[in-house]
Amino acid sequence: MFQRKHPRLLGKWLRIFLMILVFLLVLELGWLVLANFPQRTVIVETGTITKGCWVEAVYLRNETLLEAPADGYLTIRIPSGTMVPRGEVIGWISPEPTENLSEDALRLAKKAALYQSENDGLEVELKRINSEIARRQAVSNKAAVSADLASLEKERQRVLQSIRVNREEAHKALTKLEYLTGGITMITAASSGIFCSEYDGFESRFNPESFRQLSEDIFKQKFPLKAPTSRVSAGEPVGKLVEPFTEVLAAKVDPQVVGTPRPGDEWEVKTTNGWRNIKIIDIISLTNDKMMVGFYNSRPEIGFVPERRQKLFMVYRRVKGSSIPVQAIIRKKDKTWVRVVRGDEFEEREIRVLETDGNRAIVTGLEFGTAILSR
């Protein structure tokens, strides 16, 4: 005998089926309302989306420590952060505290420093000439290089004469300076640069050529600044000179935030004097999927702060182009579309999103001034 299904059981399944059907109809209706109402006409604009982040950065510079030439009381006459030319008198060491020196004394000190600095360059040139002479003399065919050797020897004698003259002039200036100051020893700039009255003791370790030797620990290391006291000993640091033309920034970045940086990419860094363009020259992979990026800064700050490690805001991407509200974008079938207004109607046009900040998007496929629909 077959058993007949209970009417209540059939009614239960029918109600479940009807509920599912109503739910699907409501879902579809909601999607249609969301996609089409309310809508407004907006005009495609030209805009820029800027993406940036804060990073830990370490300055790598060519720096030269200035050391006290003698024991005594230190006087610094140049404000910290000042760009000084070669030969500039930065300060002096005196047996007793001395606040000021005469203009004649300063002029003589600078004159002697310039002669000595010029001789440093001449000594390098003399070494090069002697090396070239030795190389030519090692050639078996002496007749073939005799004219070159004569020319090099003539150049060598000229350099030697210049060195002698500079030494004599520097000696005269220092003798007069000794007479005027009574034993005060000058501190002068051997080259042009930015004078800093503070130092951290790492000046010879971290320079633009040392980027590849850095590790992640550099972003944990502290670089406390030190300043000389009023009384110093010979050889004690009294400040430093920073070469202002070459500077590398080592920054720790997260690729999940900035994308995949590549050598040659240009970023921007915010400084006290506005934005500076900096170019990536090298990249080192770190732990936890982080990267250390080396940036070359062709325009270092003149009025920079002396701290070696700083927190800087960097812009890693600026995208310019056609700008639209993100509410105008329709996504379906893994593609992005907008509705372009055509009189009382619209047509869907495929676009490509280059960048978005959550409110607006920079896209391709639309021209400036085009009317589109947006929710």
C-alpha positions in Angstrom: 0.0 0.0 0.0 1.3 3.5 -0.9 1.2 6.2 1.8 -0.1 9.6 0.9 2.1 12.6 1.9 0.8 14.7 4.6 -0.7 18.1 3.4 1.1 20.0 6.1 4.5 18.8 4.9 3.8 19.9 1.3 2.7 23.3 2.6 5.9 23.7 4.5 8.1 23.1 1.5 6.0 25.3 -0.6 6.4 28.2 1.9 10.2 27.7 1.9 10.3 27.8 -1.9 8.2 31.0 -2.0 10.5 32.6 0.6 13.6 31.9 -1.5 11.9 33.2 -4.6 10.9 36.4 -2.8 14.4 36.9 -1.4 16.0 36.6 -4.9 13.5 39.1 -6.3 14.2 41.6 -3.5 17.9 41.1 -4.1 17.7 41.8 -7.8 15.4 44.8 -7.2 17.8 46.2 -4.7 20.7 45.8 -7.1 18.7 47.6 -9.8 17.8 50.5 -7.5 21.4 50.8 -6.3 22.8 50.8 -9.8 20.3 53.3 -11.2 19.0 55.5 -8.5 19.7 58.2 -7.6 22.1 59.2 -10.4 23.5 62.6 -11.4 25.5 63.9 -14.3 29.1 64.8 -13.6 31.8 66.1 -15.9 35.2 64.4 -16.3 37.9 66.6 -14.8 41.7 66.7 -15.0 43.2 65.9 -11.6 46.1 64.4 -9.7 46.1 61.7 -7.0 49.1 61.8 -4.7 50.2 58.8 -2.7 52.7 59.2 0.1 53.8 57.8 3.5 56.0 58.5 6.4 59.3 56.6 6.4 62.4 56.1 8.7 65.4 57.6 6.8 69.1 58.0 7.4 71.2 60.6 5.8 74.5 59.4 4.1 76.7 62.4 3.5 80.4 63.2 2.8 81.3 64.7 6.2 84.7 65.9 7.6 85.3 66.2 11.3 87.0 69.4 12.4 89.5 68.8 15.1 91.1 71.2 17.6 94.6 72.0 16.4 95.8 72.7 20.0 94.8 72.7 23.7 92.9 75.7 24.8 89.7 77.7 24.9 87.4 77.2 21.8 85.7 80.1 20.1 83.3 79.4 17.1 82.4 82.4 15.0 80.3 80.8 12.3 76.6 79.9 13.1 75.8 76.2 12.7 74.2 75.3 9.4 76.0 78.1 7.5 77.5 77.4 4.1 81.2 78.4 4.2 83.7 78.8 1.4 87.1 77.1 1.3 89.6 78.8 3.6 86.9 80.4 5.8 87.9 81.0 9.5 85.4 79.0 11.5 86.9 79.6 14.9 90.1 79.5 16.9 91.8 78.0 20.0 93.4 80.5 22.4 95.3 80.1 25.7 92.7 82.4 27.3 89.1 83.0 26.4 89.0 85.3 23.4 85.7 86.4 21.9 86.9 88.5 18.9 89.8 88.9 16.6 90.7 91.8 14.3 89.8 91.7 10.6 93.5 91.7 9.7 94.0 88.5 11.7 91.0 86.8 10.0 92.2 87.9 6.6 95.7 86.5 7.2 94.3 83.2 8.5 92.1 82.8 5.5 95.0 83.7 3.2 97.2 81.1 4.8 94.5 78.5 4.6 93.9 79.1 0.9 97.6 78.7 0.1 97.7 75.4 2.1 94.5 74.1 0.5 95.9 74.9 -3.0 99.1 73.0 -2.1 97.0 70.0 -1.2 95.7 69.9 -4.7 99.1 70.5 -6.2 100.5 67.6 -4.1 97.9 65.3 -5.7 98.8 66.6 -9.2 102.5 66.1 -8.5 101.9 62.5 -7.4 100.0 61.9 -10.7 102.8 63.3 -12.8 105.5 61.3 -11.0 103.4 58.1 -11.5 103.1 58.9 -15.2 106.8 59.6 -15.6 107.6 56.3 -14.0 105.2 54.5 -16.3 106.8 56.1 -19.4 110.3 55.3 -18.2 109.4 51.7 -18.0 108.7 51.6 -21.8 111.5 49.7 -23.7 111.5 52.1 -26.6 112.9 55.2 -24.9 113.1 57.2 -28.2 109.3 56.9 -28.6 108.5 58.5 -25.3 111.4 60.9 -24.9 109.2 63.9 -26.0 106.5 62.9 -23.6 109.0 62.6 -20.8 110.4 66.0 -21.5 107.0 67.5 -21.4 106.1 65.7 -18.2 109.3 66.8 -16.5 108.6 70.4 -17.5 105.1 70.1 -16.0 106.6 68.6 -12.8 109.0 71.5 -12.3 106.1 74.0 -12.8 104.1 72.2 -10.1 107.1 72.1 -7.7 107.7 75.8 -8.2 104.0 76.5 -7.4 104.2 74.4 -4.2 107.3 76.3 -3.1 105.7 79.7 -3.7 102.6 78.7 -1.9 104.5 77.4 1.1 106.5 80.7 1.3 103.3 82.8 1.1 101.5 80.7 3.7 104.5 80.9 6.0 104.6 84.7 5.7 100.9 85.0 6.5 101.2 82.6 9.5 104.1 84.6 10.8 102.2 87.9 10.7 99.2 86.1 12.2 101.3 84.9 15.1 102.5 88.4 15.7 98.9 89.8 15.7 97.3 87.1 17.8 100.0 86.0 20.2 99.7 82.3 19.8 96.1 81.8 18.9 95.6 78.8 16.5 93.0 79.1 13.8 90.3 76.5 12.7 89.7 76.9 9.0 87.6 75.1 6.3 89.8 73.0 4.0 87.0 72.9 1.5 83.6 74.5 1.0 80.7 73.0 2.9 78.0 73.4 5.5 79.4 73.9 9.0 77.7 72.1 11.9 78.8 72.7 15.4 77.4 69.3 16.4 78.6 65.8 15.5 77.6 62.2 16.2 80.9 60.4 15.8 79.7 58.4 12.7 81.0 60.9 10.1 83.6 58.6 8.6 81.3 55.5 8.7 78.2 56.6 6.9 78.7 58.2 3.5 77.1 57.9 0.0 79.4 55.0 -0.9 78.4 52.9 2.2 74.8 52.2 1.3 75.5 48.5 0.4 77.1 47.9 3.7 74.1 49.0 5.7 71.8 46.7 7.6 68.3 47.0 9.0 69.8 47.8 12.4 70.6 51.3 11.2 67.0 52.2 11.6 67.1 51.2 15.3 70.4 52.8 16.1 70.5 56.1 17.9 72.8 58.9 16.8 73.0 61.4 19.7 74.6 64.7 18.8 77.5 66.0 20.7 78.8 69.5 21.0 82.3 70.6 22.0 82.9 72.3 25.4 84.4 75.7 25.8 87.8 74.2 26.6 89.2 71.4 24.3 92.2 69.3 23.9 94.2 68.9 20.7 92.5 66.4 18.3 89.1 66.7 20.0 86.2 67.2 17.5 84.9 70.8 17.4 82.3 70.4 14.6 82.1 69.1 11.1 81.9 70.2 7.5 79.2 68.6 5.3 79.8 68.5 1.5 76.6 70.0 0.1 76.6 68.4 -3.4 76.2 64.7 -2.8 73.6 63.2 -0.4 72.0 59.7 -0.3 68.9 58.9 1.8 68.5 55.4 3.0 64.8 54.8 3.7 62.9 51.7 5.0 59.7 51.1 3.0 56.9 48.6 2.9 56.2 47.2 -0.6 52.6 46.5 0.4 52.1 50.2 0.8 54.3 51.7 -1.9 54.2 48.9 -4.5 57.4 47.6 -6.1 60.1 50.4 -6.3 62.7 50.2 -9.0 66.1 51.9 -9.5 65.5 55.0 -11.6 62.1 55.7 -10.2 61.6 59.3 -8.9 60.0 60.0 -5.6 59.6 63.3 -3.7 60.5 64.2 -0.2 59.1 67.1 1.9 61.8 69.4 3.3 61.8 72.7 5.2 62.2 74.4 1.8 59.5 72.5 -0.1 59.5 69.4 -2.1 62.6 67.8 -3.5 62.8 65.2 -6.3 64.9 62.2 -5.3 65.8 59.2 -7.5 66.2 55.6 -6.5 69.7 54.3 -7.0 69.7 51.0 -5.1 67.4 48.6 -3.2 68.2 46.1 -0.5 65.7 43.4 0.7 65.1 43.3 4.4 63.3 40.9 6.7 59.5 40.9 7.1 59.2 41.7 3.3 60.5 45.3 3.9 63.0 47.1 1.7 65.8 49.6 2.2 65.7 52.0 -0.7 68.6 54.3 -1.5 67.7 57.7 -2.9 70.1 60.2 -4.5 69.3 63.8 -3.6 70.9 66.2 -6.1 69.7 69.2 -4.1 70.6 68.8 -0.5 69.2 71.3 2.0 71.3 74.3 2.9 69.5 74.9 6.1 69.2 71.3 7.1 69.0 69.8 10.6 72.1 67.8 11.6 70.3 64.7 12.9 71.4 61.7 10.9 68.2 59.7 11.3 64.8 61.4 10.7 61.2 60.6 10.0 60.4 62.0 6.5 57.2 62.2 4.4 57.8 60.8 0.9 55.5 60.8 -2.1 56.0 57.6 -4.0 53.4 58.2 -6.7 51.7 61.2 -8.4 49.2 60.1 -11.1 47.7 62.8 -13.4 44.9 62.4 -15.8 41.1 62.2 -16.2 39.5 62.3 -12.8 36.0 61.0 -11.9 34.2 60.1 -8.7 34.6 56.5 -7.7 30.7 56.3 -7.5 30.6 56.6 -11.3 32.5 53.3 -11.7 30.6 50.1 -12.5 32.3 46.8 -12.0 31.1 43.7 -13.8 32.7 40.7 -15.3 36.1 41.7 -14.0 36.0 44.9 -16.0 35.3 48.6 -15.1 32.7 50.7 -16.9 31.1 54.1 -16.8 27.9 55.4 -18.3 28.5 58.2 -20.8 25.6 60.5 -21.3 24.2 60.7 -24.8 21.3 63.2 -24.8 18.5 61.6 -22.8 20.2 58.2 -22.8 23.6 56.7 -21.9 26.0 54.2 -23.2 28.4 52.1 -21.2 32.1 52.6 -21.9 34.9 50.5 -20.6 37.7 52.3 -18.7 40.9 51.4 -16.8 41.5 52.7 -13.3 45.1 53.9 -12.9 44.8 55.1 -9.3 42.2 55.9 -6.6 42.2 57.5 -3.2 38.7 56.2 -2.2 36.9 59.4 -3.3 38.1 59.9 -6.9 39.9 57.8 -9.5 42.3 58.6 -12.3 41.2 56.7 -15.4 42.0 56.1 -19.0 39.3 55.9 -21.7 37.6 59.2 -20.9 38.4 62.7 -22.2 38.2 65.9 -20.2 34.7 67.4 -20.3 32.9 64.2 -21.0 29.5 63.9 -19.2 29.0 60.7 -17.2 26.5 59.3 -14.7 27.4 58.9 -11.1 25.5 57.7 -8.0 
